[in-house]
């Protein structure tokens, strides 16, 4: 991972620092107030600034104006808003495996089985609860600073913003497809080559718990490379160009190489002919999708320097691949 120096400046705290003001620059003449405000206060998202304009917390020369009103160079934009609590979940002492942390971001290795956001059926025991226990200030950020998510049973690296400027920066990088996300998966079937899957994804038309490749879906691109071939399975690397719900799981099933253990897209259990009892036991006992977010790289919100972190492949996937490797070696020797 590229080292990034800690930022010694105080964390963003507009609720206690009083009004902020900035002068409209010459090049902004005639532009919309909400667009110029985004440039003057880049630590806040445009949607949040628009809300503050409408509520009168963001003013131009002391006057309440509309988001679309044009500005004049030399006018003073004033922001006097209080950050409300954005995340109301209760803090819980849940251990976290931190891979990297500074004053702006936290990168962690999420274990399989940990739900990211509280919701119906999971009001507690989530990553959000754990983050709020570790840093109560995250309650002022949307979703406690979480800018992307992993499925409950997908393990691996995630980045969390610790300040509003970092949150805005990371969301923008994700939207612009500037975040490198690489996964490792074990799939059913012996792939002979890599592939790029460019297939739009949206909600399944009949099963609301599932996603599906659909012509009217949102664009989704996954780049797949072979890592290791076994007799009836393959370990692959998947790089996300987009970030749709269940994207890798849906795309691998679309290729007819579903992920081992995937309860939604994996289909019936398939055991290689002549497999050892050890391998059969591994495959029968693997009750989650064999998918791990291995590497994440982004630009640091403050310095712009690359931050690259990797989470080791978890023990259950290593054991599965070891059994597949042993099985392949035994049959090759015959």
Secondary structure as UniProt FT lines:
FT   HELIX           14..17
FT   STRAND          20..23
FT   HELIX           26..28
FT   TURN            29..30
FT   HELIX           33..40
FT   TURN            41..43
FT   HELIX           46..55
FT   STRAND          58..60
FT   TURN            61..62
FT   TURN            67..68
FT   TURN            73..74
FT   STRAND          76..79
FT   STRAND          97..101
FT   STRAND          105..110
FT   TURN            112..113
FT   TURN            120..121
FT   HELIX           127..134
FT   HELIX           136..140
FT   HELIX           142..145
FT   TURN            152..153
FT   STRAND          155..161
FT   HELIX           164..175
FT   TURN            176..177
FT   STRAND          180..188
FT   STRAND          195..198
FT   STRAND          201..203
FT   TURN            208..209
FT   STRAND          211..213
FT   TURN            215..216
FT   STRAND          221..229
FT   STRAND          233..240
FT   TURN            245..246
FT   HELIX           247..254
FT   TURN            255..256
FT   TURN            260..261
FT   TURN            263..265
FT   TURN            273..274
FT   HELIX           277..285
FT   STRAND          291..299
FT   TURN            301..303
FT   STRAND          306..310
FT   HELIX           315..333
//
